[in-house]
Amino acid sequence: MDPRSAATSISQNNNLSTFKELQRYLNTQILGQPKLVESLLVALLAEGHLLIEGPPGLAKTRAIKALAHGLECDFQRVQFTPDMLPADLTGSDIYHPEDGSFRFQRGPLFHNLILADEINRAPAKVQSALLEAMAEHQISVGMTTYPLPRLFLVMATQNPIEHEGTYPLPEAQLDRFMLHALIDYPDRANTRLIMELSRREALDGQELPPPATPMTQETVFASRREALSLNLADSVTDYIAALVDATRRPQNYSRNLTEWLRWGASPRAAIAIERGARALAWLDGRDYVSPEDVQAIAPNALRHRLLLDYTAQARGIGAQECIQELLQKVPAP
């Protein structure tokens, strides 16, 4: 074996072991939500943003805090409210009377991991400020543009139960999220474990103990490069393109999809599926992406990008049913 290839293989194994250790740590701190943990790691690996939807009290805040504990980075939680202003996110120029100058004071978006709690409570201007940060890794204040940290991940939450005082996210904003994950209540066994974990933390006086060795940001960036280098066969690439195409031209694939879909997925959907499938394959220790990886990531990558027709809504058809129809009608390689 070529010495450089051997060194690369050793490095990949080390990075994968570090990610597996982080995954084990997260699963000990976020009980009964393995899909949430997986979505966090996929978003981190694929350099995407994550929208989490679920009832209150399901460890959404704890999840992103635990991820921040497991990384060498900083974390900021932002509670979105209807009276919020863009400057509450981006920061603003502050006047200093002693010398008559203005100096920029950075807002919470200049951290590595951002929890945008109840994002759908923020008005349109605030959501547009967040959109620029998510899409371009920068913010603009006045005539000046400021770059954001290289490691920058937004995890936003929204509550599907309460709708009073909320502003539904526009399609352009939703499209900036790589994944839209749904989470549900833990089962009875995990509920008992959660109670015990809460009791132990209360006795110890310490919430979310950090792992023995937090992951460095350089490990994250190196792992991203490795995931992007995995083998992606032309047939799998065509499969991803076909899935997205079926949302835009459903008449070529399924009568049901033709009746259900009013608007299909953007090119970002194809990128999200590809990057997410690569992340799943890398986490599984493989050097290639399989059709099963594509099928596993497709629901979270497409759920928020499909606009349903009134006919589907009247029949109680949701995005999940559309995605199941897609996966059934579009032939896998």
C-alpha positions in Angstrom: 0.0 0.0 0.0 1.2 3.5 -0.8 2.4 5.2 2.4 0.2 8.2 1.7 -2.8 6.0 1.3 -2.0 4.2 4.6 -1.7 7.5 6.4 -5.0 8.7 5.0 -6.7 5.5 6.1 -5.3 5.8 9.6 -6.5 9.4 9.8 -10.0 8.4 8.6 -10.2 5.7 11.2 -9.1 8.1 13.9 -11.7 10.7 12.9 -14.5 8.1 12.7 -13.6 6.8 16.2 -13.8 10.3 17.5 -17.2 10.8 16.0 -18.4 7.5 17.3 -17.2 8.5 20.8 -19.2 11.8 20.4 -22.2 9.8 19.3 -22.0 7.6 22.4 -21.7 10.6 24.6 -24.7 12.3 23.1 -26.8 9.1 23.4 -26.0 9.0 27.1 -27.1 12.6 27.6 -30.2 12.6 25.2 -32.1 9.5 26.1 -34.6 7.9 23.8 -33.9 10.2 20.8 -31.3 8.3 18.7 -32.7 9.9 15.5 -32.2 13.4 16.9 -28.6 12.5 17.7 -28.0 11.1 14.2 -29.5 14.2 12.6 -27.2 16.4 14.6 -24.1 14.5 13.5 -25.3 14.4 9.9 -25.8 18.2 9.9 -22.4 18.7 11.5 -20.7 16.4 9.0 -22.6 17.8 5.9 -22.2 21.5 6.9 -25.9 22.0 7.0 -28.6 23.5 9.3 -31.2 21.5 11.1 -34.9 22.3 11.8 -36.4 20.2 14.6 -40.1 19.9 15.1 -41.7 18.2 18.1 -43.7 18.8 21.3 -42.1 20.7 24.2 -39.8 18.9 26.6 -38.2 16.4 24.3 -34.6 17.6 24.9 -34.2 19.8 21.8 -32.3 22.5 23.8 -30.4 19.8 25.7 -29.3 18.2 22.4 -27.6 21.2 20.9 -26.0 22.1 24.3 -24.7 18.5 24.6 -23.2 18.8 21.1 -21.5 22.0 22.1 -20.1 20.3 25.2 -18.7 17.6 22.9 -16.9 20.0 20.6 -14.3 22.6 21.2 -16.6 25.5 20.3 -19.0 28.0 21.8 -22.8 27.8 22.0 -25.6 30.4 22.1 -29.3 29.9 22.7 -31.6 32.6 21.3 -35.3 32.7 22.3 -37.3 34.0 19.4 -40.2 36.3 20.2 -42.7 38.4 18.2 -41.1 41.7 19.4 -37.5 40.6 18.4 -35.4 42.9 16.1 -32.7 41.9 13.6 -30.1 43.6 15.7 -30.9 41.2 18.6 -29.4 38.5 16.3 -26.7 40.3 14.3 -25.5 43.0 16.8 -25.4 46.7 16.1 -23.2 49.8 15.9 -22.9 51.3 19.4 -22.2 55.0 19.9 -19.4 55.8 22.3 -19.8 59.4 23.5 -16.3 59.6 24.9 -14.7 59.8 21.5 -17.8 60.2 19.3 -17.3 57.0 17.4 -19.4 54.0 16.6 -18.1 50.5 17.2 -19.8 47.2 16.2 -21.0 45.0 19.1 -21.4 41.5 17.9 -24.7 39.6 18.4 -25.3 36.0 19.3 -24.9 34.8 15.6 -21.2 35.1 16.0 -21.0 31.8 17.9 -20.4 28.4 16.5 -23.6 26.6 17.5 -26.9 28.5 17.6 -30.1 27.3 19.0 -32.9 29.3 17.4 -35.6 28.3 19.9 -39.2 28.6 18.5 -38.0 30.2 15.3 -41.5 30.5 14.0 -42.3 33.1 16.7 -40.0 35.7 15.0 -41.3 38.3 12.5 -40.2 38.4 8.9 -37.3 40.9 9.3 -35.7 38.7 12.0 -36.1 35.6 9.8 -34.5 37.4 6.9 -31.4 38.3 9.0 -31.0 34.7 10.0 -31.5 33.6 6.4 -28.4 35.6 5.2 -26.3 34.1 8.0 -27.4 30.5 7.2 -27.0 30.9 3.4 -23.8 32.9 3.2 -22.1 32.6 6.5 -22.1 36.3 6.9 -24.2 39.2 8.2 -24.7 42.7 7.0 -25.1 45.7 9.3 -25.4 49.0 7.6 -22.8 49.2 4.8 -20.5 46.5 6.4 -20.5 42.8 6.0 -19.0 40.6 8.7 -18.0 36.9 8.2 -19.2 34.3 10.6 -17.1 31.5 12.2 -16.0 28.7 9.9 -17.8 26.2 12.1 -21.4 27.6 12.1 -24.5 25.5 12.6 -28.1 26.6 13.3 -30.5 24.2 15.0 -33.9 25.7 15.0 -37.0 24.4 16.9 -40.6 24.8 16.3 -43.6 23.6 18.3 -46.3 21.9 16.1 -48.9 22.2 18.8 -49.3 25.9 19.5 -49.9 28.3 16.6 -51.0 31.5 18.4 -48.4 34.3 17.9 -46.4 32.4 15.3 -45.2 33.3 11.9 -44.9 30.3 9.5 -41.5 30.1 7.9 -41.4 31.2 4.3 -40.3 28.7 1.7 -37.0 30.5 1.1 -36.1 30.2 4.7 -37.2 26.6 5.0 -35.1 25.8 1.9 -31.9 26.9 3.8 -32.4 24.1 6.3 -30.6 21.0 5.1 -32.8 18.7 7.2 -36.2 18.9 8.9 -36.5 16.2 11.5 -39.6 15.2 13.4 -39.2 13.8 17.0 -41.7 12.2 19.2 -42.1 11.2 22.9 -39.7 8.5 24.3 -41.1 5.2 25.3 -41.8 4.1 28.9 -38.4 2.5 29.5 -36.5 5.6 28.4 -38.8 7.8 30.4 -37.7 5.9 33.5 -34.1 6.4 32.5 -34.7 10.1 31.9 -36.1 10.5 35.5 -33.0 8.7 36.9 -30.6 10.9 34.9 -32.4 14.0 36.1 -32.1 12.8 39.7 -28.4 12.1 39.4 -27.7 15.5 37.9 -29.6 17.2 40.7 -27.6 15.3 43.3 -24.3 16.1 41.6 -25.2 19.7 40.9 -23.9 19.3 37.4 -25.9 19.3 34.2 -24.4 17.8 31.0 -20.9 16.7 32.2 -18.5 17.2 29.2 -16.9 14.2 27.6 -13.4 13.2 28.5 -11.9 14.7 25.4 -14.0 17.2 23.3 -13.7 16.9 19.6 -11.6 19.6 17.9 -12.9 21.7 15.1 -10.1 20.5 12.9 -11.4 17.0 13.3 -14.8 18.2 12.1 -13.3 19.8 9.0 -11.1 16.8 8.2 -14.1 14.5 8.6 -16.2 16.6 6.2 -13.5 16.3 3.6 -13.4 12.6 4.0 -17.2 12.3 3.6 -17.1 14.4 0.5 -14.4 12.1 -0.9 -16.5 8.9 -0.6 -17.3 7.0 -3.8 -20.7 8.0 -5.2 -21.6 5.8 -8.2 -23.2 7.4 -11.2 -26.3 5.2 -10.7 -26.8 6.6 -7.2 -26.3 10.2 -8.4 -29.0 9.6 -11.1 -31.2 8.1 -8.4 -31.0 11.3 -6.3 -31.7 13.4 -9.4 -34.7 11.3 -10.2 -36.2 11.6 -6.8 -35.9 15.4 -6.9 -37.2 15.4 -10.5 -40.2 13.4 -9.5 -41.3 16.2 -7.2 -41.1 18.7 -10.1 -42.6 16.5 -12.9 -44.8 14.1 -10.9 -46.9 13.2 -14.0 -43.9 11.2 -15.3 -43.8 9.0 -12.2 -47.1 8.7 -10.3 -50.8 9.7 -10.6 -51.0 10.3 -6.9 -48.0 12.6 -6.9 -49.5 14.6 -9.7 -52.7 15.2 -7.6 -50.8 15.8 -4.4 -47.9 18.1 -5.3 -48.2 21.7 -6.2 -44.5 22.7 -6.0 -41.5 20.5 -6.1 -38.0 20.6 -4.4 -35.2 23.0 -5.3 -31.7 22.0 -6.3 -30.7 22.4 -2.7 -32.8 19.3 -2.0 -30.5 17.2 -4.3 -27.4 18.7 -2.6 -28.9 18.0 0.9 -29.7 14.3 0.0 -26.2 13.8 -1.5 -24.4 15.4 1.5 -26.6 13.6 4.0 -26.2 10.2 2.3 -22.4 10.7 2.3 -22.5 11.6 6.0 -24.6 8.4 6.8 -22.2 6.3 4.8 -19.1 7.8 6.5 -20.6 7.3 9.9 -21.3 3.7 9.0 -17.6 3.2 8.2 -18.1 2.7 4.4 -16.1 4.2 1.5 -19.2 4.3 -0.8 -22.7 5.7 -0.7 -25.5 3.2 -1.2 -29.2 3.7 -2.4 -30.2 2.8 1.2 -28.3 5.9 2.5 -30.3 8.0 0.0 -33.6 6.5 1.1 -32.7 7.0 4.8 -32.0 10.7 4.4 -34.6 11.6 1.8 -37.6 12.1 4.2 -35.7 14.7 6.4 -34.2 16.4 3.3 -37.5 16.7 1.4 -40.2 17.1 4.1 -40.0 20.9 4.3 -39.4 21.4 0.6 -42.6 20.0 -0.8 -45.7 22.3 -1.3 -48.8 20.2 -1.3 -51.9 20.8 -3.3 -55.2 21.6 -1.6 -56.5 18.3 -2.8 -53.9 16.5 -0.7 -54.5 18.7 2.3 -58.3 18.1 2.1 -57.6 14.3 2.1 -55.2 14.5 5.0 -52.2 13.6 2.9 -49.0 15.0 4.3 -45.4 15.3 3.1 -44.6 11.9 4.6 -47.1 10.1 2.4 -45.7 12.0 -0.6 -42.1 10.9 0.2 -43.2 7.3 0.7 -44.9 7.4 -2.7 -41.7 8.9 -4.2 -39.5 6.1 -2.8 -42.0 3.5 -4.1 -42.4 4.9 -7.6 -38.8 6.0 -8.4 -36.8 2.8 -9.1 -33.6 2.5 -7.0 -30.4 1.2 -8.7 
